[in-house]
Structure formats: C-alpha cells, structure tokens
Amino acid sequence: MTLTSLLIRHARILQPDGNFLQGDVLIQAGKIVEVAAAIGATGDREIDATGLTLLPGVIDPQVHFREPGLEHKEDLFTASCACAKGGVTSFLEMPNTRPLTTTQAALDDKLQRAAAKCLVNYGFFIGATAEMLPDLLEATPVCGIKIFMGSMHGPLLIDEEPLLDRIFSRGDRLIAVHAEDQARILQRRQEYAGNTDPAIHSVIQDNQAALNATQLALKLSQKYQRRLHILHLSTAEEAELMRQQKPAWVTCEVTPQHLLLNTDAYAKIGTLAQMNPPLRSPHDNQVLWQALLDGVIDFIATDHAPHTLEEKAQPYPNSPSGMPGVETSLPLMLTQAMAGRCTIAQVAQWMSTNVAKAYGIPNKGLIAPGYDADLVLVDLATYQPVQREALQTKCRWSPFEGWELTGYPVYTLVGGQVAYEQGKLNTTVRGQALCFQPTLR
Ligand code: DOR
C-alpha cells in the first residue's frame, strides 16, 4: 500500500545546516512537505520517533549487485533488502555483470529488473570497453561511464593511455575510474607467483600501482577538463595528490574498509579481507581519514562486492576480491561519529548530501521541504555486534562480524514508503530510477 501522508513525530532531525531540531516531519506523496518543532496536522500513518535520529537516506555510489548473470552471489532483490536494512535508500551500480552493461539494451534490462524487484532507488553505470560503442556517450539514464584501468579481467579493462585518452576526449559525461596500474600488477603477480598468503595481495597491488593510475586519470581529466570521479581512493599517496592537485571538476571517494581495516585484517579473516584496491597500512587509514575530514575526499562508497563463502575459501590467488558493505556502512560511520572521530552531520554529508551533489541527483540528500522522503531513523543509544545470521546480503558474511556498532536503522523510508521497520522488511515497496543532471562544469 502506498501511503499518501506520513508524519514522523518527536525525532531528532538533522537539518541542512548541520544542526539538530527536535520535532516532526510531514511527508506527502513521497516528498517532505514540512519540518517543524511541532506539526498540528495528522498523517495517514504516524511514526513515534522518540529517541531516534532522522538522517537523509544513504546514497551508496559504488555497488556490485551481480544481476544479471552472477545471481548466485547476490541479486537486485536481496541486495536492495540489504540496502533497506542498512539505511541505503539509493545506489549506483557497476557494469561488471553478465552480460556487461555496455549497451542501451543491457542498461534497459537492468532498469526493468530493478523496477520489478528493488526496494530502494537505483542508478547504473555504463562500462567502457576498447570497442568504443556509441552507447557509452548516449545510453540513458546513466550516472556515468565506468572505466576499470586495472584489476579487471575481460573486456571492461582499459589500461592503455591512447584508448583512455580517446574516451576522456569525447563527450562530457562523468567518468568514474577504478585506478590501478594493470601492467605493474601483472608484473608483480609474476614476481610473487606461488605465494598463497592472502596478505601478499596488498604487496602485489601496491600503493604505487594505485598512484600510477590515479595520476594518469588526473592528467587526462586536466587535459580535457573532463568531469572525473576517482573511485575508492586507498592510499596516502593518492590522498596527498588530491590535496595538492584536485581541480574543481574532480571528485573522489573512500570506502569504510579503507578507513577502518588494514593489512592486519588478513591474519584475522584471511581472504575475506581481499578486495581491489587492496587494504593498506594503518598510516594509509589515518591519512585517508584526515583527507575526508578536510574535504579533500568528497564522499563514501561501500564497493559492496559480494562473493560466496565457498568462492572466498579458495586459496589465494584463486579467491575472488571483494566484500559486502551496504548493511554495515552507516552504523560503522555513525559509530565513528559517536567515538568522536567526526560528527553525525559529516557522516550525512559524506554518505548522502555530497553524493547527490556530485552525481547531480535532484531533490535528494537533505531533510528539507521539497526533497524526496528518502530517510533513515537510527538508534544511537544502543550497541550491537555485526552478526552473520542477521545479514540480508545473499553472501551472508561481513568483514566486520563481531564489531560492536551503534546507529543501526530502525526505520528506512524510500519515497515516503516504509521499506524497513524494526527488524522487518516491507518487500512490497519499490524504489524508482534515479535521474542525473550534469554537475561541476
Ligand atoms: O574487490 C573488488 N571486487 N573490487 C572491484 O572493483 C570489483 C569487485 C567485484 O566486482 O567483485
């Protein structure tokens, strides 16, 4: 059932200026219509949010939801259930599905699948291949062009400068890069061949490999003043490069994993800690944090990339890279805020407001009249461990299992509909396709 009006009462509401208001929010036809200390009107439904904090829903700008083609790992329904439980009300999904999302037809197929089964709002990247299909510049709606400069097997890999140059020189839509230097990785894979310790992953795909590719992407973006987004920054060196040289038309992101986990994780969770780009040192964690706090890094993405436990149990290097994240990202960051490392307002900026701005997603990312009612009510008073049994992601594991977190969602609203409520999903709720407007140019 689609509610026409909903009133949230007695919430601690995060306002656009970063201050909190103790009060009510009235939602009508999926939009926020009033935010006030006390609203006289009644709604078709009221939620008593006493003791809860209301934040804009998370927009996760980098996920791999595996449908079509890899549904044994995840699918758009299970992933969107995990999103709703984690307070993620919109996601931007990557093209390394089967078939690859490189054509309008493949994009349309994903959009249709998402419309049929996604509890939250959705947007998709189009993938660049060496074939330079015209769809790269024309397919719509897309949040941007995804280029894997490294760490990719198959036709999505684009690791040669002349081809990259051609892509950067044509059109003006956002280019998002996975920046790792494939030639360096291949050479180092040979050097370390035979080593099955998963910790060697961070040595093979080292900081220099990430820096080389980030430098190249930045150079091409500067050459054409092309809107560039650098995905999952992982090294201190890249953060320093961004601090020194990032132009106004470039944005970058970091994952909670690269902020909160480091190479120590291999000893504890083995190949579950394996991802691309790899986990780095505690020093990298710290420099990335500072860059985020200073506004050098614009926002946070999870790079949710589920693989089954059976796949992950294969010995390195046959174990696939990637870890799930949409269910834990908001509590992880809010727990950091409660520990004093940042503010709750910063978490909302990094996980919602700044993402909406960077991708030109209208009417999202703030709690204010006229904005879409994509909202999350979180409980910042209690702590609970991350537990495998409670996870909605099909892969059913998390690199953060056992971590005591606060800030878990109690209610998640998507376009004014209650998609998640006190431990229960409403699987009849459907999100909408996101719109994208050109930004920062
Ligand atoms: O670790 C990763 N896994 N990084 C990526 O960029 C791709 C992802 C995947 O699709 O498994």
Residues whose N, C-alpha, C, O or C-beta is under 5 A from the ligand:
A	BS01	DOR	H64 Q274 M275 N276 A305 S321 G322
